[in-house]
Amino acid sequence: MKKTSIFILFIVLAACKTAKNTNHSTVTNPLTQIKKDVSFLADDKLEGRATGTDGEKKAANYIAKRFKEIGLLPKGTKGYFQDFTFTPKAHPHAKVVYTDTKTDKSITGRNVLGFIDNNAKKTIVIGAHYDHLGWGIEGSLYKGKEKMVHNGADDNASGVAVLLQIVKMLQHTNSNNNYLFMCFSGEEMGLLGSNYFVKNATISTKNINYMINMDMVGRLKKDSTLAIYGVGTNPDFKQIIEASNHNFHLVEKLSGVGPSDHTSFYLSDIPVLHFFTGQHEDYHKPSDDANKLNYSGMLTITRYIYDIITNLNDNGVLAFTKTKNETSKGRNFKVTLGIVPDYLFEGKGMRIDGVSEGKPAQKAGIKKDDIIIQIGDIKVAGMRDYMKVLNAFNKGDKTTVIVKRKDKKVTMNLQF
């Protein structure tokens, strides 16, 4: 009887221990966990995660908690955190000034850093920004009168959720490199968090083998088009990303420069790859919500990035190659059309993903999915030609625009 009682007690204690572990563990189903991470970060309670706000801090605390649960080592200057204080830019081309102390005019942002130490000589940085536009700071495309939270589910709760899944997949594999996982703040204000890290790195930047960035990876379309930037920054990248691909129609961009955090690393002579599922009409608007994401697509992207890392695991130290800048040298154009281009479109012309209310394009009658092929005398074969247009006209100028709408050419009057 005594032995039976001891045996029953052992079973009860074991069951309690199992229940306790279950209560404190993270969700094991990857698709469920991706949805959970996005839902938290893109919730109204975080008020859009603008840099320096309480919502940003709540998001940072959540990410740090997830890092700790998964088993990452802290690699910031204060545990998992790396704070940076800066004076906001007076105008778009002003230089950001980082400061050691906070003043009435300064803002403090917070990067979140976790580390897998494989005792390797080189480290791979895997990053995604987690800040967004709050209630609609500069950069918002929302034209409504009512103040609204910009939740940024695709931009960029999606990238953070994918990053967290990659953490779990790399814990006990591909040990020829260490891994530094970074969630940046200040991206929407000018790549500030990544820029600060590169200048104040918690590991030697000389030991960074390459950097992977995920920004807006939540809207994979039916044609499975996935853009990868930075393909030209290392001689092996093109072959590896194509050999690893079994699911996507890839749009490969050679340049290591673009409007996201990988640029900060490229400018420090580090090979980079940036993943992106494309623009959409909810970009930088309050309507970029969690219920609009393609979660199964995000999981497929997660596995693809893991396969790329796996196939690069035995490649040793990766060489850095400078690339031609495929982006515009500046954004200070004379005029604006008020459209969201489809950056993944590969045909002739420039396809429209969204049209802003009250802007020249909308007034002219341009619609979503139209393909602009000519403005005035300038034929538009792609983004480069479109940018020439924005510098060729002045505000108030009148001209015509020709678009391809399904199988027809439509000519409309346009005034900038």
Secondary structure, 3 states (H helix, E strand, C coil): CHHHHHHHHHHHHHHHHHHHHHHHCCCCCHHHHHHHHHHHHCCHHHCCCCCCCHHHHHHHHHHHHHHHHHCCEECCCECCEEEEEEECCCCCCCCCEEECCCCCCCEEEEEEEEEECCCCCCEEEEEEECCCCCCCCCCCCCCCCCCCCCCCHHHHHHHHHHHHHHHHHCCCCCCCCEEEEEEECCCCCCCHHHHHHHHCCCCCHHHEEEEEEECCCCCCCCCCEEEEECHHHCCCHHHHHHHCCCCCEEEEECCCCCCCCHHHHHCCCCCEEEEECCCCCCCCCCCCCHHHCCHHHHHHHHHHHHHHHHHHCCCCCCCCCCCCCCCCCCCCCCCCCCEEECCCCCCCCEEEEEECCCCHHHHHCCCCCCEEEEECCEECCCHHHHHHHHHHCCCCCEEEEEEEECCEEEEEEEEC
